[in-house]
Amino acid sequence: VYDSFVVSCLNHFADYLALQGYRVLVIDCDPQASTTTMFDIQPESLLDEEETLGNFLSPRSTFDDFRSAIHDTAWPTIKIVPSSLGLQDAEWDLTATLREGGQAVREGLQRLRIGIETVMRDFDVILLDPPPAMGFLGLNVMAAATGLLVPVPARQLDYLSTIHFMDTIADNIEILEENGTPVDYGFIRIVCSAYTPSKPGENDMWRMMQSTYANFLLSQPILASEEIKNATQAFRSVYESKPSASHATYQRCRDNLDGVFNEVLQQIRAQWPSKSSTGRTTETVSSVAA
């Protein structure tokens, strides 16, 4: 499930939302920092900084101003809380709360949720990039999210690993609830990614995914495209790039991405409260782990 396309999917979705006029916050909770690099921030440059996500999450750190960990990006309406090399240290510090138990564990699981609550009114959508391992960092992402989007390539091994992954999600929801941190996801959706309809094996997998996941599967897959591959290799999204081949190929790729992401956006918007007679809402933010 956790391949390079997960990072590319999140990056493209953030850019899509920005083009629709939404204020987006990306939070990179993966110590590998691939999403951070996609937004032109080098994790090494944060090594000596105190105001980092790792320090905010670590129970040993005194840094508690989540807003100060937010960085600008090249997009005016996209901000990012970057990952850094110290994020793995935060994982170990959070795991150490198990020795204390009780309140210490509960607070450790809710650190990211608490941080997001201090800035959520400044954004419409918050995108969370989880780590590949489901430790305390992953549990923090699960506790903070209000929806889950799971990209799955149309390959048998990825299909099987996703089934195991969803079992892990169910187990971890129980762990969160047992530690006073219940979750309530407005949606859980799987998107078939890197799909090539002309390949018989992938066609079979697409049909199997439709049968297995039913309404949990987005109706459109993300098609494999050289445009996505070339843009990602240049640390960009298709939305930031010029056509690498013909304009028609580029436009087909964008139209496909627009269709998929619009479907996700409708799931997000369904969670937002209806506007009052004054036209204002008390909360219009969704935190999506992708």
Wavefront OBJ file of the C-alpha trace (Angstrom):
o trace
v 0.000 0.000 0.000
v 2.754 2.425 0.916
v 4.576 2.944 -2.379
v 5.896 6.041 -4.102
v 2.464 6.674 -5.605
v 1.026 7.392 -2.158
v 3.269 10.447 -1.937
v 2.492 11.434 -5.518
v -1.250 11.039 -4.901
v -1.181 13.297 -1.846
v 0.924 15.908 -3.635
v -1.393 15.952 -6.654
v -4.500 16.106 -4.467
v -3.119 19.065 -2.506
v -2.429 20.940 -5.738
v -5.882 20.064 -7.077
v -7.538 21.442 -3.943
v -5.493 24.634 -4.162
v -6.617 25.139 -7.760
v -10.231 24.818 -6.551
v -9.605 27.678 -4.120
v -9.276 25.681 -0.892
v -6.792 26.422 1.876
v -4.744 23.282 2.400
v -2.398 22.141 5.152
v -0.169 19.142 4.439
v 1.335 17.352 7.456
v 4.165 14.955 6.651
v 4.254 12.356 9.423
v 6.629 10.013 7.604
v 10.277 10.142 8.779
v 11.304 9.359 5.186
v 10.072 12.894 4.348
v 9.208 12.184 0.696
v 6.209 14.517 0.772
v 8.329 17.236 2.355
v 10.845 16.910 -0.480
v 8.051 17.132 -3.064
v 7.242 20.567 -1.658
v 10.865 21.737 -2.080
v 11.879 21.519 1.573
v 15.017 19.571 2.440
v 14.627 17.684 5.758
v 18.324 18.226 6.512
v 17.714 21.972 6.661
v 15.463 21.468 9.716
v 18.030 19.499 11.696
v 18.930 22.350 14.053
v 15.443 23.851 14.293
v 13.405 23.515 17.467
v 10.038 24.271 15.851
v 9.475 20.895 14.170
v 6.744 18.277 14.090
v 9.065 15.828 15.826
v 9.614 18.150 18.762
v 5.905 18.929 18.997
v 4.991 15.248 19.148
v 7.779 14.241 21.523
v 6.691 14.167 25.192
v 10.294 15.012 26.137
v 10.261 18.333 24.265
v 8.987 21.641 25.654
v 7.991 22.915 22.180
v 4.193 23.149 22.101
v 3.370 25.799 19.455
v 2.119 23.715 16.537
v 1.530 26.797 14.393
v 5.241 27.606 14.473
v 5.992 24.306 12.728
v 3.992 25.344 9.637
v 5.997 26.372 6.553
v 5.026 28.137 3.338
v 5.190 26.372 -0.029
v 5.352 27.661 -3.589
v 1.532 27.583 -3.592
v 0.005 30.556 -1.733
v -2.863 28.453 -0.347
v -0.845 25.336 0.550
v 1.109 25.204 3.806
v 3.095 22.268 5.128
v 4.269 20.898 8.438
v 7.379 19.154 7.125
v 8.922 15.959 8.330
v 12.491 16.011 9.584
v 15.187 13.606 10.640
v 14.102 14.000 14.270
v 10.642 12.569 13.658
v 11.881 9.029 14.257
v 13.151 10.153 17.672
v 9.617 11.316 18.457
v 8.362 7.825 17.616
v 10.699 6.332 20.207
v 9.786 8.972 22.799
v 6.077 8.338 22.273
v 6.581 4.582 22.518
v 8.329 5.104 25.854
v 5.024 6.372 27.316
v 3.914 2.732 27.434
v 6.075 2.344 30.540
v 4.011 5.014 32.300
v 0.657 3.862 30.948
v -2.717 5.535 31.473
v -2.808 9.274 30.898
v 0.696 9.386 29.389
v -0.282 6.945 26.643
v -3.559 8.746 25.970
v -1.802 12.105 25.656
v 0.820 10.530 23.408
v -1.838 9.230 21.035
v -3.611 12.594 20.859
v -0.630 14.919 20.319
v -1.227 15.446 16.596
v -4.989 15.833 17.057
v -4.398 18.518 19.688
v -1.971 20.368 17.422
v -4.379 20.338 14.492
v -7.183 21.705 16.658
v -5.127 24.864 17.288
v -4.867 25.716 13.562
v -7.853 24.034 11.939
v -9.849 27.241 11.481
v -7.140 28.528 9.134
v -7.639 25.689 6.632
v -10.374 23.967 4.666
v -8.666 20.597 4.212
v -5.755 19.039 6.100
v -3.902 16.181 4.404
v -1.902 13.769 6.551
v 0.869 11.598 5.132
v 1.240 8.601 7.495
v 4.443 6.642 8.105
v 4.803 3.157 6.585
v 4.907 1.482 10.019
v 1.902 1.583 12.340
v 3.598 2.707 15.550
v 2.752 5.738 17.663
v 3.203 8.104 14.700
v 0.726 6.079 12.663
v -1.698 5.941 15.578
v -1.426 9.730 15.924
v -2.415 10.071 12.271
v -5.353 7.706 12.745
v -6.492 9.614 15.828
v -6.310 12.977 14.046
v -7.934 11.971 10.750
v -11.613 12.369 9.935
v -11.341 10.374 6.705
v -9.052 7.802 5.096
v -7.990 7.566 1.453
v -6.005 4.453 0.520
v -4.300 4.339 -2.918
v -3.881 0.752 -4.153
v -2.113 -0.121 -7.431
v -3.919 -2.679 -9.584
v -1.498 -5.472 -8.731
v -2.175 -8.691 -6.850
v 0.423 -8.168 -4.108
v -0.861 -4.659 -3.422
v -4.427 -5.942 -3.390
v -3.544 -8.613 -0.828
v -1.504 -6.236 1.323
v -4.436 -3.822 1.408
v -6.684 -6.524 2.848
v -4.141 -7.067 5.638
v -3.776 -3.294 6.020
v -7.511 -2.839 6.581
v -7.389 -5.550 9.259
v -4.582 -3.576 10.907
v -6.675 -0.413 10.729
v -9.527 -2.184 12.533
v -7.156 -3.470 15.227
v -5.666 -0.023 15.754
v -9.076 1.608 16.035
v -9.676 -0.745 18.968
v -6.325 0.248 20.490
v -7.238 3.928 20.227
v -10.656 3.370 21.792
v -9.167 1.318 24.631
v -6.888 4.258 25.393
v -9.596 6.915 25.495
v -9.102 8.116 21.917
v -12.173 7.117 19.883
v -12.256 7.900 16.161
v -15.152 8.545 13.807
v -14.221 8.557 10.127
v -16.657 10.317 7.851
v -15.404 8.163 5.013
v -12.929 5.425 4.143
v -12.219 5.158 0.429
v -9.844 3.109 -1.688
v -8.609 4.462 -5.005
v -7.146 2.146 -7.616
v -3.907 3.785 -8.748
v -1.372 3.395 -11.566
v -3.971 1.450 -13.559
v -3.336 0.422 -17.182
v -6.619 -0.800 -18.741
v -4.802 -2.423 -21.678
v -3.038 -4.906 -19.387
v -5.257 -7.992 -18.899
v -3.887 -8.728 -15.428
v -4.685 -5.229 -14.216
v -8.148 -5.421 -15.764
v -8.769 -8.556 -13.742
v -7.519 -6.839 -10.575
v -9.765 -3.824 -11.211
v -12.806 -6.098 -11.449
v -11.720 -7.978 -8.332
v -11.305 -4.704 -6.439
v -14.784 -3.612 -7.531
v -16.196 -6.885 -6.235
v -14.238 -6.850 -2.958
v -14.400 -3.200 -1.937
v -17.802 -2.325 -3.450
v -18.873 1.138 -2.260
v -15.540 1.721 -0.542
v -13.829 1.887 -3.952
v -13.865 5.144 -5.897
v -15.687 4.718 -9.194
v -12.727 6.000 -11.215
v -9.173 4.645 -11.073
v -6.090 6.819 -11.438
v -4.653 5.784 -14.777
v -0.952 5.077 -15.198
v 0.607 7.943 -17.119
v 4.049 9.033 -18.214
v 2.926 12.557 -17.337
v 2.592 11.581 -13.661
v 5.843 9.611 -13.735
v 7.836 12.429 -15.329
v 6.347 15.106 -13.076
v 7.060 13.082 -9.931
v 10.650 12.461 -10.995
v 11.032 16.245 -11.237
v 9.488 16.636 -7.734
v 6.372 18.259 -9.149
v 2.763 17.388 -9.774
v 1.139 17.282 -13.192
v -0.665 20.479 -12.204
v 2.705 22.241 -11.973
v 4.165 20.786 -15.161
v 4.053 21.368 -18.885
v 3.187 18.444 -21.177
v 6.072 15.984 -21.456
v 4.543 14.418 -24.565
v 1.540 15.602 -26.565
v -0.931 18.128 -25.201
v -3.741 15.591 -25.700
v -1.950 13.033 -23.487
v -1.346 15.672 -20.841
v -4.982 16.791 -20.908
v -6.256 13.212 -20.598
v -4.076 12.781 -17.527
v -5.352 15.993 -15.942
v -8.960 15.171 -16.743
v -8.529 11.753 -15.119
v -6.973 13.247 -11.976
v -9.657 15.934 -11.818
v -12.390 13.299 -11.965
v -10.868 11.153 -9.217
v -10.089 14.060 -6.914
v -13.520 15.591 -7.413
v -14.968 12.318 -6.152
v -12.777 12.525 -3.040
v -13.677 16.181 -2.577
v -17.374 15.303 -2.550
v -16.689 12.844 0.282
v -14.902 15.594 2.192
v -17.598 18.193 1.583
v -20.248 15.760 2.808
v -18.632 15.994 6.257
v -18.854 19.757 6.424
v -21.760 21.288 8.345
v -24.451 23.127 6.439
v -24.116 26.873 6.410
v -26.350 28.833 8.743
v -28.640 31.641 7.652
v -25.696 34.023 8.050
v -23.671 32.006 5.543
v -21.041 31.114 8.125
v -20.026 27.792 9.583
v -18.386 27.009 12.878
v -16.032 24.458 11.348
v -15.171 23.656 7.723
v -12.131 21.419 7.889
v -11.485 17.761 7.205
v -8.309 15.902 8.092
v -7.641 13.212 5.509
v -4.970 10.569 5.901
v -3.799 9.559 2.452
l 1 2 3 4 5 6 7 8 9 10 11 12 13 14 15 16 17 18 19 20 21 22 23 24 25 26 27 28 29 30 31 32 33 34 35 36 37 38 39 40 41 42 43 44 45 46 47 48 49 50 51 52 53 54 55 56 57 58 59 60 61 62 63 64 65 66 67 68 69 70 71 72 73 74 75 76 77 78 79 80 81 82 83 84 85 86 87 88 89 90 91 92 93 94 95 96 97 98 99 100 101 102 103 104 105 106 107 108 109 110 111 112 113 114 115 116 117 118 119 120 121 122 123 124 125 126 127 128 129 130 131 132 133 134 135 136 137 138 139 140 141 142 143 144 145 146 147 148 149 150 151 152 153 154 155 156 157 158 159 160 161 162 163 164 165 166 167 168 169 170 171 172 173 174 175 176 177 178 179 180 181 182 183 184 185 186 187 188 189 190 191 192 193 194 195 196 197 198 199 200 201 202 203 204 205 206 207 208 209 210 211 212 213 214 215 216 217 218 219 220 221 222 223 224 225 226 227 228 229 230 231 232 233 234 235 236 237 238 239 240 241 242 243 244 245 246 247 248 249 250 251 252 253 254 255 256 257 258 259 260 261 262 263 264 265 266 267 268 269 270 271 272 273 274 275 276 277 278 279 280 281 282 283 284 285 286 287 288 289 290
